Amino acid sequence: MTETIQAGAAVADITPGVGLAMGGYGARQGVSTGIHDPLNVRTFVLHDGRSHVVIAICDLVGVPVDLVAAAREQIEKDTGIPGANVAIGATHTHSGPLLRDVDVPGYTSVTAKKIAGSVAMALRALRPVSLKAGVSHVTSISQNRRQPDWPIEETAKVLLAAAEGGAPPEATVVNYACHATVMEHDNLAYSADFPGAAMRFLERNLGGAGIYLQGCCGNINPVWMRHDFAEVERIGGILGAAATRVAHEIGPLDEGQWCVNLNWSEQTPKETPGALLTGLRLDSARTAIGLTKRTLPPMEQIEAEIRDLEARYEAAGSDAAKRREVRPRLNSLRLWRGQRQRGGGEGGGESLEIQAFRLSEQCAIVTLPGEFFVEVARDLERRVGLPYLFIAGYTNGTAGYFPTKEQFDFFGYEVGQARFVPDTAEIVTREAEKLVKSLY
């Protein structure tokens, strides 16, 4: 007999008013001038009769800790579900509002209430489902943005909350890793970028709600022909179609699928890919990790090296190889200068949250509060050893970039932006591994 659990989902609009500063690009000038497609919170709730798991993903560049705290507080007040059972994440679209209270007055409190409202909606939609998981290879829409031949996310994981009797699914969760940056800094219209397009494609073709979990995409960018909304739909369509195909393929897992064999006058079974999740039981855990922030060189040293590298870059002329020798460290130094100008780079400590949910014997979800490299995801999957580990970056906080220790030797944008010491990604990976394993 197929095991069931209750699942509910909801999609709610969190688009702010036009005229606000937008986040994601330092080069962007001006404020939002329109809405191309709505920014939503997509919420998925599971209930096993004793415990809830809540995943709420916002079409935002990130979710600051004050928004996470306010949403959890409101959810607990409205529903009784404790904050320890709630994860608030972001798709990392770069076509949403800049989330600083000085720039977006009242947006945090209003959005927290909308997130809580979406949870209430999902709770009202709870119904029995089976959980099925599968994987699709998706390699054509992204590239490593540090070196073209370095690793990318090659698979999209799919979790299907399948209703009984062939009805549309309650929800389909898609976990993939790629920056939501098809639209560039010159775009001033709100948009969920390709994750929104992918979920709309999925919902049109499957029914139910699509929930996009952005993975470890700190070093992964989309590939494009143009920075326009036609490309958003094309790239979103590729991912949405891949996820939709997997959802259709794993649909028969609890029933089986058959073919009429005319030679034998029999109905012969056909194996279904993926897994019907068993041992369904919900458990949650979270922990705060104390991390060490970097101490940057003094401003005079940074400025002197910038001048030297700028001269070398200029002297390289059209020699691409020589320019590439200089540019990564020059990019890092310019970012260090910016941190110093803002009063940063003085070391110290900071506490960050990671969270894990057990769904079944084969499947768990773990959250990371920032921009981790795709290599971190592969390492964490290997360490945990589950067939299906869904890794949600940009969740329960926005702590910036976490390059692997080896990548600090290559400098570049992400290393220049990183606020923590080089072994931090390894520390977080070990703690995330322990957290997931504590649930089994």
Secondary structure, 3 states (H helix, E strand, C coil): CCCCEEEEEEEEECCCCCCCCECCCCCCCCCCCEECCCCEEEEEEEECCCCEEEEEEECCCCCCHHHHHHHHHHHHHHHCCCHHHEEEEECCECCCECCCCCCCCCHHHHHHHHHHHHHHHHHHCCEEEEEEEEEEECCCCEEECCCCCCCCCCEEEEEEEEEHHHCCCCEEEEEECCCECCCCCCCCEECCHHHHHHHHHHHHHHCCEEEEEECCCCCEEECCCCCCHHHHHHHHHHHHHHHHHHHHHHHHHHCCEEEEECCCCEEEEECCCCEECCCCCCEEEEEEEEEEECECCCHHHHHHHHHHHHHHHHHHCCCHHHHHHHHHHHHHHHHHHHHHHCCCCECCEEEEEEEEEECCCCEEEEECCCEECHHHHHHHHHHHCCCEEEEECCECCCCCEECCHHHHHHCCHHHHHCCECCCHHHHHHHHHHHHHHCCC
